[in-house]
């Protein structure tokens, strides 16, 4: 049996329908279904499960996160860390993130924020863009599955691509930088800095004033990883000083983003509501069903969370 803890009854029912379609032998139920016996639960697909709930499931074999991040699960002090925890994956998750990163880079390149403001004010103001994608290099922090998915899309547009991660990664078409010793060299090459890092204690607040100052003048920032990676006052200061030309932000420390946040109205900031890599439920259910089939057959689980690495 698999139980779903999601964003409402209708969503949970849709998850269950898709899961049983892709895995006919699987019994899928909403987490609060009448008569549900907790000792019979073997798999959980969850988003923000209540604290202590997972620990009450004695037969639990695998936990699946509805999203790519798992901090909404691991922040529960009682979560059963001996149970495998799988981050959401699948081809569509990578496709969507690649699309978002490519769009964000083009949006920054072609002054999308400025033209949107002009339209809202009914102002016709012609302006040219100095660079093309071929003149710029995108630096991706976090060359995992999602970062790698963005690379061919960016290169097809003409961007150069460099990448940085804790350990060196081999991704076709990317010059790879690794570790603290090579961070400065990576930042110096990054006309657009894209953050796709995992959420760990080491990466919290990594995009701060010191890091931003090492980007080329006129650089831009895209954050589609976690809000905790970015020190917002430092970003706003760099934008206001003219060191940065713009930012596209999809994730925030507090979500929904509070109405009083300066990010909503800043002329150089574009806000999106945490939608960068959300695949259709059908495709995410396909991924979960496939992972369960692998697990039942004794094959390795994909996208397995490593508590020691923090992702």
Backbone torsions as a table, in degrees:
resi	resn	phi	psi	omega
1	UNK	NA	138.3	172.4
2	UNK	-116.5	137.8	175.0
3	UNK	-117.1	146.8	-176.3
4	UNK	-113.5	126.1	170.3
5	UNK	-115.8	104.1	-172.9
6	UNK	-131.2	-156.1	-169.0
7	UNK	-92.3	28.9	178.3
8	UNK	140.5	162.3	-174.5
9	UNK	-60.8	-45.0	-178.0
10	UNK	-61.7	-42.9	178.7
11	UNK	-63.3	-42.2	-179.5
12	UNK	-63.4	-39.3	178.0
13	UNK	-65.2	-39.8	178.4
14	UNK	-65.0	-42.9	175.7
15	UNK	-55.4	-48.3	-176.8
16	UNK	-61.6	-40.6	179.2
17	UNK	-62.8	-45.6	180.0
18	UNK	-65.4	-42.7	-177.0
19	UNK	-63.1	-42.6	-179.8
20	UNK	-72.8	-24.0	176.0
21	UNK	-70.1	-42.5	-177.9
22	UNK	-83.4	-19.9	179.1
23	UNK	-137.1	82.4	-171.8
24	UNK	-57.8	-26.7	-179.5
25	UNK	-84.7	-2.5	-176.8
26	UNK	-88.4	134.7	171.6
27	UNK	-95.6	117.2	-178.8
28	UNK	-116.5	130.3	-176.8
29	UNK	-137.9	148.6	168.4
30	UNK	-60.9	152.2	-173.5
31	UNK	-64.9	-23.4	-178.0
32	UNK	-109.6	24.5	179.8
33	UNK	-62.8	138.3	179.0
34	UNK	-58.5	136.8	176.4
35	UNK	78.2	6.2	-179.9
36	UNK	-64.7	129.3	179.4
37	UNK	-101.6	113.9	-173.8
38	UNK	-60.5	-31.3	-178.6
39	UNK	-70.1	-13.5	-179.8
40	UNK	-92.0	-7.4	-176.1
41	UNK	-76.5	126.2	178.8
42	UNK	-110.0	-29.1	-177.9
43	UNK	-133.9	147.1	176.4
44	UNK	-130.3	134.2	170.8
45	UNK	-115.4	116.1	-167.0
46	UNK	-141.4	152.9	166.4
47	UNK	-132.6	122.0	-179.0
48	UNK	50.2	59.4	176.8
49	UNK	-65.1	148.1	-179.9
50	UNK	-60.7	141.8	178.2
51	UNK	-54.5	132.5	177.8
52	UNK	88.0	-13.8	-175.7
53	UNK	-67.2	-47.8	-178.1
54	UNK	-61.1	-36.0	-178.9
55	UNK	-67.1	-16.2	-179.1
56	UNK	-87.3	0.4	-176.0
57	UNK	-102.4	95.3	-170.5
58	UNK	-68.4	-26.0	-177.4
59	UNK	-99.6	14.7	-174.7
60	UNK	-65.3	130.5	-178.2
61	UNK	-108.4	-39.1	-179.1
62	UNK	-145.9	141.0	174.2
63	UNK	-110.7	130.3	176.5
64	UNK	-112.2	130.1	174.6
65	UNK	-85.6	136.9	178.6
66	UNK	-68.1	-24.4	178.1
67	UNK	-115.8	176.6	179.4
68	UNK	-70.1	-28.4	178.2
69	UNK	-86.2	155.6	-180.0
70	UNK	-125.7	3.4	-177.6
71	UNK	-63.7	-24.3	177.2
72	UNK	-68.6	-15.3	176.2
73	UNK	-100.3	-47.6	-173.3
74	UNK	-72.7	-15.7	177.7
75	UNK	-73.4	-12.3	174.1
76	UNK	-75.8	114.8	-177.0
77	UNK	-58.1	-22.5	-175.3
78	UNK	-99.9	5.8	-177.1
79	UNK	-62.0	140.3	-174.9
80	UNK	-75.3	89.6	-172.4
81	UNK	-69.1	-9.1	175.7
82	UNK	-80.5	-12.0	-179.7
83	UNK	-90.0	131.9	178.5
84	UNK	-55.6	135.2	179.9
85	UNK	-119.1	123.4	-173.9
86	UNK	-111.3	126.4	174.2
87	UNK	-77.8	143.1	-178.6
88	UNK	-61.4	138.9	179.5
89	UNK	-144.2	-154.6	-176.7
90	UNK	110.8	157.0	-175.8
91	UNK	-60.0	-37.3	-175.2
92	UNK	-70.8	-30.9	177.4
93	UNK	-61.4	-47.4	178.4
94	UNK	-65.1	-40.5	178.4
95	UNK	-59.4	-45.9	-177.9
96	UNK	-65.6	-41.3	179.1
97	UNK	-66.1	-41.0	177.0
98	UNK	-59.7	-42.7	177.6
99	UNK	-60.7	-43.9	-177.7
100	UNK	-63.2	-46.8	-178.7
101	UNK	-62.6	-44.0	178.8
102	UNK	-62.1	-44.5	178.1
103	UNK	-61.1	-45.3	-177.6
104	UNK	-61.7	-41.7	179.8
105	UNK	-65.7	-42.1	177.6
106	UNK	-68.1	-38.1	177.6
107	UNK	-58.4	-43.9	178.5
108	UNK	-69.4	-41.4	-178.6
109	UNK	-62.6	-42.7	-172.9
110	UNK	-100.7	20.2	173.7
111	UNK	57.7	44.9	-179.2
112	UNK	-59.0	-40.1	180.0
113	UNK	-63.7	-44.2	-179.2
114	UNK	-63.6	-42.5	-179.5
115	UNK	-70.0	-32.7	176.1
116	UNK	-64.5	-39.1	177.2
117	UNK	-65.1	-42.1	178.7
118	UNK	-61.3	-41.4	179.3
119	UNK	-63.4	-42.9	-179.6
120	UNK	-61.8	-29.8	-179.1
121	UNK	-96.2	3.1	-178.1
122	UNK	55.8	42.5	179.2
123	UNK	-108.8	131.1	175.5
124	UNK	-102.3	105.5	-177.9
125	UNK	-133.5	109.9	-177.1
126	UNK	-76.2	137.2	174.2
127	UNK	-153.5	147.5	-179.6
128	UNK	-99.6	156.8	176.8
129	UNK	-104.6	130.9	-174.0
130	UNK	-70.2	-48.7	-172.8
131	UNK	-99.6	161.5	165.0
132	UNK	-111.2	171.9	178.1
133	UNK	-58.3	-31.5	-178.5
134	UNK	-66.0	-17.7	179.9
135	UNK	-88.6	-6.5	-169.7
136	UNK	-122.2	157.5	176.2
137	UNK	-121.8	131.0	175.6
138	UNK	-96.0	128.7	176.7
139	UNK	-105.1	118.4	-178.6
140	UNK	-101.6	118.7	173.9
141	UNK	-90.9	109.7	-177.6
142	UNK	107.5	87.4	-176.0
143	UNK	-98.2	48.6	174.8
144	UNK	-84.0	-155.4	-177.0
145	UNK	-59.0	-43.6	-177.6
146	UNK	-71.7	-41.5	177.7
147	UNK	-62.4	-42.5	179.5
148	UNK	-64.0	-33.0	179.8
149	UNK	-67.0	-28.1	-178.6
150	UNK	-78.6	-23.2	-171.9
151	UNK	-59.2	-53.9	-176.8
152	UNK	-63.8	-30.6	177.9
153	UNK	-67.4	-43.9	179.4
154	UNK	-64.9	-43.3	-179.1
155	UNK	-66.4	-34.3	177.8
156	UNK	-65.2	-27.2	177.2
157	UNK	-81.4	-12.8	179.2
158	UNK	109.8	-7.6	179.6
159	UNK	-67.3	143.8	161.9
160	UNK	-78.3	152.6	-177.6
161	UNK	-133.8	129.6	170.0
162	UNK	-122.6	158.1	-178.0
163	UNK	-137.2	152.5	177.7
164	UNK	-136.8	138.5	176.6
165	UNK	-154.7	173.1	-178.2
166	UNK	-63.8	-43.2	175.2
167	UNK	-114.9	149.6	-175.9
168	UNK	-65.4	135.6	-179.6
169	UNK	-115.3	145.9	175.8
170	UNK	-105.0	101.7	178.4
171	UNK	-124.2	126.3	-177.2
172	UNK	-57.9	131.1	177.4
173	UNK	84.9	7.7	-176.5
174	UNK	-125.3	132.2	168.8
175	UNK	-84.0	121.5	-171.2
176	UNK	-99.1	132.7	173.0
177	UNK	-115.8	149.9	-175.4
178	UNK	-142.8	140.7	171.1
179	UNK	75.1	169.7	-177.7
180	UNK	-59.7	-34.9	-176.8
181	UNK	-64.0	-25.7	-176.9
182	UNK	-109.6	8.5	-177.6
183	UNK	-67.3	-43.4	-178.9
184	UNK	-60.0	-43.7	-179.6
185	UNK	-63.4	-38.7	177.3
186	UNK	-64.2	-47.6	-177.4
187	UNK	-62.9	-38.1	-179.0
188	UNK	-62.6	-23.0	-179.5
189	UNK	-92.4	-8.6	-168.2
190	UNK	-95.4	96.8	174.6
191	UNK	-71.5	-30.6	171.0
192	UNK	-128.0	119.8	178.8
193	UNK	-95.3	120.1	179.8
194	UNK	-111.2	120.8	179.9
195	UNK	-98.2	116.7	174.1
196	UNK	-129.0	29.9	-176.9
197	UNK	-70.9	151.9	171.4
198	UNK	-70.7	161.9	178.7
199	UNK	-89.4	109.4	177.7
200	UNK	-137.4	164.8	175.9
201	UNK	-57.2	-32.2	-178.0
202	UNK	-72.7	-27.2	-176.5
203	UNK	-95.7	-5.5	178.3
204	UNK	-64.6	127.2	178.6
205	UNK	69.9	18.9	-175.9
206	UNK	-66.6	-31.9	179.2
207	UNK	-90.3	83.9	-177.0
208	UNK	-118.3	-173.0	-175.9
209	UNK	-59.7	-40.5	-178.8
210	UNK	-63.9	-46.0	-179.9
211	UNK	-65.5	-45.3	-178.1
212	UNK	-61.5	-33.7	-179.0
213	UNK	-67.5	-19.3	-179.3
214	UNK	-90.5	-1.8	172.6
215	UNK	-78.7	155.5	177.9
216	UNK	-62.0	147.8	174.9
217	UNK	-56.2	135.1	-178.7
218	UNK	86.5	3.3	179.5
219	UNK	-66.6	167.0	178.6
220	UNK	-130.8	163.8	-175.7
221	UNK	-128.1	136.6	172.1
222	UNK	-124.6	122.9	176.6
223	UNK	-118.9	111.8	177.9
224	UNK	-125.1	23.8	-177.2
225	UNK	-103.5	-84.3	177.6
226	UNK	-141.9	145.0	179.6
227	UNK	-59.7	-32.3	-177.2
228	UNK	-66.4	-14.8	178.3
229	UNK	-70.6	-26.4	-170.0
230	UNK	-107.6	130.6	171.6
231	UNK	-90.8	99.9	-170.8
232	UNK	-59.6	-45.5	178.6
233	UNK	-58.5	-34.8	178.8
234	UNK	-69.1	-38.3	176.4
235	UNK	-63.2	-48.2	-178.9
236	UNK	-61.1	-38.7	179.0
237	UNK	-64.5	-41.1	179.9
238	UNK	-68.1	-35.3	176.2
239	UNK	-67.7	-46.2	-177.4
240	UNK	-66.8	-30.8	179.0
241	UNK	-78.3	-11.3	179.9
242	UNK	88.9	0.3	178.3
243	UNK	-69.1	-36.7	175.4
244	UNK	-106.3	146.8	-178.5
245	UNK	-96.0	-19.3	-178.8
246	UNK	177.6	171.5	179.2
247	UNK	-151.5	143.3	170.7
248	UNK	-120.3	121.7	-173.4
249	UNK	-124.2	129.3	-179.6
250	UNK	-114.3	-12.3	-174.5
251	UNK	-134.4	148.7	-172.2
252	UNK	-146.2	155.4	178.4
253	UNK	-58.3	-43.7	177.9
254	UNK	-114.5	124.1	178.4
255	UNK	-128.0	133.6	-1.7
256	UNK	-60.3	153.2	177.3
257	UNK	-60.8	126.0	-177.6
258	UNK	-57.7	145.4	-178.0
259	UNK	-58.5	-30.1	-177.1
260	UNK	-83.5	-0.4	-178.3
261	UNK	-65.1	136.9	177.6
262	UNK	-66.7	-17.2	-179.3
263	UNK	-65.0	-31.5	-177.3
264	UNK	-59.1	-40.0	-169.7
265	UNK	-110.6	-1.6	-178.3
266	UNK	-64.9	131.8	-175.1
267	UNK	-66.8	-13.4	-179.0
268	UNK	-110.6	9.5	-175.7
269	UNK	-119.0	131.7	171.5
270	UNK	-109.7	128.6	-177.9
271	UNK	-109.2	131.0	169.6
272	UNK	-124.7	150.7	-169.0
273	UNK	-90.2	62.3	174.8
274	UNK	54.3	56.4	-176.2
275	UNK	-123.2	7.0	-168.0
276	UNK	-55.1	-48.0	-171.4
277	UNK	-125.1	25.7	-178.2
278	UNK	-78.1	110.0	177.4
279	UNK	-82.6	165.7	176.0
280	UNK	-63.1	147.3	-180.0
281	UNK	-56.5	-37.7	180.0
282	UNK	-56.8	-44.9	-176.8
283	UNK	-74.4	-34.5	176.1
284	UNK	-69.4	-36.5	176.0
285	UNK	-64.5	-36.9	177.0
286	UNK	-60.6	-42.7	178.3
287	UNK	-62.1	-45.7	-179.2
288	UNK	-63.0	-44.9	179.6
289	UNK	-60.6	-41.7	178.0
290	UNK	-64.9	-39.1	179.0
291	UNK	-66.3	-38.9	177.3
292	UNK	-64.4	-40.7	177.5
293	UNK	-61.8	-41.4	176.9
294	UNK	-61.6	-45.3	-177.6
295	UNK	-63.4	-44.2	-179.4
296	UNK	-65.0	-28.6	-179.9
297	UNK	-89.1	1.1	178.6
298	UNK	84.4	11.6	178.4
299	UNK	-89.5	158.8	-178.2
300	UNK	-62.7	146.4	174.6
301	UNK	-78.7	141.8	176.3
302	UNK	-81.1	157.5	172.3
303	UNK	52.3	41.3	-175.7
304	UNK	-76.5	129.1	178.0
305	UNK	-72.1	134.4	178.9
306	UNK	-110.5	108.7	-178.0
307	UNK	-58.5	-31.0	-178.8
308	UNK	-70.2	-38.7	177.8
309	UNK	-81.8	-26.4	-178.1
310	UNK	87.2	12.9	176.9
311	UNK	-161.7	NA	NA
